[in-house]
């Protein structure tokens, strides 16, 4: 009942803003632009190609600045203290793909690059949280377990700073959080002193010489991108213990940046009858599994919600998606 009243209050406030806006528009036709906490409410729109490697690059060295801002190697989403940054990823609070679809798609590359490196929008998270739990989701789809008020306020601040829009579902989700917050400060960080080289049980990344033992499946003294992806550690930054055993072809300090699915090789495939150990459904199953609103198409938001983005040409969902740049990968 309380949730229904909150949603009604939010909708009514949206309508009030709309009516207020109408009063100041001259006769002769108008468009009612709804706003919420200074943000324009609008659906997401990818008005240009999203290229993370080209437009949203940042140096791994920014991680040191994030640690200084936090005061510790700390993940505010889970309230976890880490022994070193080898256990963490750099995390964008408002994902770059989300920002791109909320207005940065129409901005210049300098603005996109500035967004990618803006400390207001950067924090730390474990690889499992950054790459799998949160990924490119917005606040309507994912909210952290800890520091929710801080997170919600930071999303609003970052969107305001770059003039980004926000969709109605995310605005409603954030309003429910912010309306109950006494303050929006990060909760105090309490880190116990860790024993050197003794990772905690929930540590996502091993150290030192363990890398070859854990990731070098064929025992040839090197770690390939296929092995890294198999173990869920790709992309691999310079400070990861596996990096020294890998080949960084472009020398940018990150190996295996591409997450495109490797080609599917079928020896004997029965149409529409995936094997029990198949990781990806085939054929007509794609719409049943991923088309949440049953409109015969699969959007990037739906793909991210189901954890299949980016979607390569050989994925069964690809045929129901729009590949704007025709590069064979959707939702990069």
C-alpha positions in Angstrom: 0.0 0.0 0.0 2.8 2.4 1.0 4.7 1.6 -2.2 1.5 2.4 -4.3 1.1 5.7 -2.5 4.8 6.6 -3.1 4.4 5.8 -6.8 1.2 7.9 -6.9 3.0 10.8 -5.3 5.8 10.6 -7.8 3.4 10.5 -10.7 1.5 13.5 -9.3 4.7 15.5 -8.8 5.6 14.7 -12.5 2.2 16.0 -13.6 2.6 19.1 -11.4 5.9 19.9 -13.0 4.3 19.4 -16.4 1.4 21.8 -15.7 3.8 24.4 -14.3 5.9 24.2 -17.4 2.8 24.8 -19.6 2.0 28.0 -17.8 5.2 29.7 -19.1 5.0 28.6 -22.7 3.5 31.0 -25.2 0.4 30.1 -27.1 0.7 28.5 -30.5 1.7 25.0 -29.5 4.0 23.5 -26.8 5.7 20.3 -25.7 5.5 19.4 -22.1 9.0 18.4 -20.9 8.7 16.7 -17.5 11.4 17.1 -15.0 12.5 15.5 -11.8 15.0 16.9 -9.4 16.4 19.1 -12.2 16.6 16.3 -14.7 14.5 16.0 -17.9 12.5 12.8 -18.0 12.9 11.1 -21.4 13.4 7.5 -22.7 16.9 6.3 -23.5 18.0 6.9 -27.0 21.2 5.8 -28.7 21.6 8.6 -31.3 25.1 7.6 -32.3 27.4 4.6 -32.2 28.6 3.6 -28.7 32.3 2.9 -28.8 33.7 2.5 -25.3 37.3 1.9 -26.4 37.3 5.0 -28.6 35.2 7.5 -26.7 35.3 6.4 -23.0 38.9 5.6 -22.4 40.7 6.3 -19.1 44.1 5.5 -17.6 44.4 2.8 -15.1 46.4 5.2 -13.0 43.2 7.0 -12.0 42.6 4.1 -9.6 45.1 5.7 -7.2 43.0 8.9 -7.2 39.9 6.9 -6.5 41.6 5.2 -3.5 42.7 8.7 -2.2 39.1 9.9 -2.5 37.7 6.9 -0.7 40.5 6.8 1.9 40.9 3.0 1.5 40.7 0.2 -1.1 37.0 0.0 -0.5 33.9 -1.1 -2.4 31.0 1.1 -1.2 28.4 -1.0 -2.9 29.0 -4.0 -0.6 30.9 -2.3 2.3 33.9 -4.5 1.5 37.5 -3.6 2.3 40.2 -5.1 0.0 43.9 -5.7 0.6 44.9 -4.1 -2.7 43.5 -2.8 -6.0 44.4 -6.1 -7.7 41.1 -7.3 -6.1 39.0 -4.4 -7.5 37.7 -2.9 -10.8 37.2 0.8 -11.6 33.5 1.2 -11.5 31.4 4.0 -13.2 28.4 4.8 -11.0 26.5 5.9 -14.1 27.6 3.4 -16.7 29.2 4.9 -19.8 26.7 3.0 -22.0 23.8 4.4 -19.9 25.2 8.0 -20.1 25.7 7.6 -23.8 22.0 6.7 -24.3 21.0 9.5 -22.0 22.5 12.4 -24.0 26.3 11.9 -24.4 25.6 10.3 -27.8 25.0 13.8 -29.1 28.0 15.4 -27.4 31.6 15.7 -28.6 34.4 13.2 -27.9 36.1 15.5 -25.4 33.0 15.6 -23.2 32.7 11.8 -23.4 36.4 11.4 -22.4 35.9 13.8 -19.5 32.9 11.8 -18.3 34.9 8.6 -18.4 37.6 10.1 -16.1 35.3 12.2 -13.8 36.1 11.2 -10.2 32.5 12.1 -9.2 31.4 9.1 -11.2 34.1 6.7 -10.2 34.4 4.2 -7.4 35.7 0.7 -6.8 33.9 -2.6 -6.9 34.9 -6.3 -7.0 35.0 -7.8 -10.5 31.9 -9.9 -9.8 29.9 -6.7 -8.9 31.3 -4.5 -11.6 31.2 -7.0 -14.5 28.2 -9.1 -13.7 25.9 -7.8 -10.9 25.8 -4.1 -11.9 27.4 -4.1 -15.4 25.6 -1.5 -17.5 22.3 -1.4 -15.5 20.7 1.8 -14.3 19.1 2.4 -10.9 15.8 1.0 -12.0 17.5 -2.4 -12.6 20.2 -2.5 -9.9 20.7 -0.9 -6.5 23.7 -1.6 -4.2 23.2 -3.4 -1.0 25.1 -0.7 1.0 25.3 3.1 0.7 22.1 3.4 -1.2 21.4 7.0 -0.3 25.0 8.0 -1.4 24.6 6.0 -4.6 21.2 7.6 -5.5 22.4 11.1 -4.8 25.6 10.6 -6.8 23.6 9.3 -9.8 21.5 12.5 -9.8 24.5 14.8 -9.3 26.4 13.2 -12.2 23.4 13.3 -14.5 22.9 17.0 -13.7 26.5 17.8 -14.2 26.4 16.5 -17.8 22.9 17.5 -18.7 21.8 13.9 -19.0 18.2 12.8 -19.2 16.7 10.1 -17.0 13.9 7.6 -17.8 10.8 7.5 -15.7 11.4 4.0 -14.1 14.9 5.1 -12.9 13.5 8.4 -11.5 10.8 6.5 -9.6 13.3 4.0 -8.2 15.7 6.8 -7.1 12.9 8.9 -5.6 11.8 6.0 -3.4 15.3 5.8 -2.0 16.1 9.6 -1.7 12.7 10.4 -0.1 13.6 8.2 2.9 17.2 9.4 3.3 18.3 11.4 6.3 21.6 12.2 4.5 23.4 11.2 1.4 26.9 10.8 2.8 28.8 7.5 2.4 28.6 5.4 5.5 31.8 5.4 7.6 34.5 3.0 6.3 35.7 0.5 8.9 38.5 -1.7 7.6 40.2 -4.3 9.7 44.0 -4.8 9.2 44.5 -7.7 6.8 47.3 -10.3 7.1 49.7 -9.9 4.1 49.2 -12.4 1.3 46.2 -13.9 3.0 43.2 -13.0 0.9 39.8 -13.1 2.5 37.3 -15.8 1.6 35.3 -13.5 -0.7 38.4 -12.2 -2.5 37.8 -12.2 -6.3 41.5 -12.2 -7.4 44.4 -14.3 -6.3 48.0 -13.0 -6.0 51.5 -13.5 -7.3 52.6 -16.9 -8.5 49.1 -18.4 -8.1 48.1 -16.8 -11.4 49.7 -19.5 -13.6 48.4 -22.3 -11.4 44.9 -20.9 -11.6 44.5 -19.6 -15.1 47.1 -21.3 -17.3 44.9 -24.3 -18.2 47.3 -25.8 -20.8 50.4 -25.2 -18.6 52.5 -23.5 -21.3 53.6 -20.6 -19.0 51.3 -18.1 -20.7 47.7 -17.0 -20.1 45.5 -16.5 -23.2 42.3 -14.3 -23.5 40.3 -17.5 -23.9 41.6 -18.8 -20.5 41.1 -15.4 -18.9 37.4 -15.3 -20.1 36.9 -18.9 -19.1 37.9 -17.9 -15.5 35.9 -14.7 -15.5 38.9 -12.3 -15.1 38.8 -10.5 -18.5 39.4 -7.7 -19.3 42.7 -8.0 -17.4 44.3 -4.7 -16.1 48.1 -4.2 -15.6 47.8 -4.6 -11.8 46.2 -8.0 -12.1 48.6 -10.9 -11.3 47.7 -12.6 -14.5 48.8 -9.6 -16.7 52.5 -10.4 -16.6 51.8 -13.7 -18.3 49.7 -12.2 -21.1 50.3 -10.3 -24.3 49.1 -6.7 -24.3 49.2 -6.0 -28.1 48.3 -2.3 -28.0 50.2 -1.6 -24.8 47.3 0.2 -23.2 47.6 -1.6 -19.9 44.5 -3.8 -20.4 44.4 -7.2 -22.1 41.3 -8.9 -23.6 39.2 -5.7 -23.7 36.9 -7.2 -26.3 34.1 -9.3 -24.8 32.7 -10.5 -28.0 31.6 -14.2 -28.0 33.9 -16.6 -29.8 32.4 -18.3 -32.9 30.1 -21.2 -32.1 31.3 -24.4 -33.7 28.6 -27.0 -34.0 29.5 -30.6 -34.8 26.0 -31.9 -34.9 23.4 -29.4 -33.8 19.7 -30.4 -33.7 17.7 -27.2 -34.6 16.0 -25.6 -31.6 17.1 -28.4 -29.3 20.1 -27.2 -27.3 22.2 -29.7 -25.5 22.0 -29.9 -21.7 25.3 -28.2 -21.3 24.8 -25.5 -23.9 25.4 -22.0 -22.5 23.4 -20.2 -25.2 19.9 -21.1 -26.4 19.3 -21.3 -30.1 16.8 -20.2 -32.8 13.3 -19.3 -31.8 14.0 -19.6 -28.1 15.7 -16.2 -28.1 12.5 -14.2 -28.2 11.0 -16.3 -25.5 14.0 -15.8 -23.3 15.0 -12.2 -23.9 12.1 -10.2 -25.4 10.6 -9.1 -22.1 7.9 -6.9 -23.5 7.0 -9.4 -26.3 7.2 -6.9 -29.2 9.2 -9.2 -31.4 12.5 -7.2 -30.9 15.3 -7.4 -28.3 16.7 -4.2 -27.0 20.1 -3.5 -25.4 18.4 -2.9 -22.1 16.8 -6.4 -22.3 20.1 -7.9 -23.4 21.9 -6.4 -20.4 19.2 -7.4 -18.1 19.7 -11.0 -19.1 23.5 -10.8 -19.0 24.1 -11.4 -22.7 25.5 -8.0 -23.9 27.5 -7.3 -25.9 25.7 -9.5 -28.5 27.8 -10.8 -31.4 26.4 -11.8 -34.8 26.5 -15.6 -34.0 24.3 -15.2 -30.9 20.6 -16.3 -31.5 19.4 -12.9 -30.1 21.3 -10.9 -32.7 18.8 -11.4 -35.5 16.1 -9.7 -33.4 18.3 -6.6 -32.6 19.4 -3.4 -34.4 23.1 -3.3 -35.3 23.3 0.4 -36.1 27.0 0.4 -37.2 26.9 -3.0 -38.9 30.0 -4.2 -37.1 28.5 -7.6 -36.1 28.2 -6.7 -32.4 25.2 -5.0 -30.7 25.3 -3.2 -27.3 29.0 -2.7 -27.2 
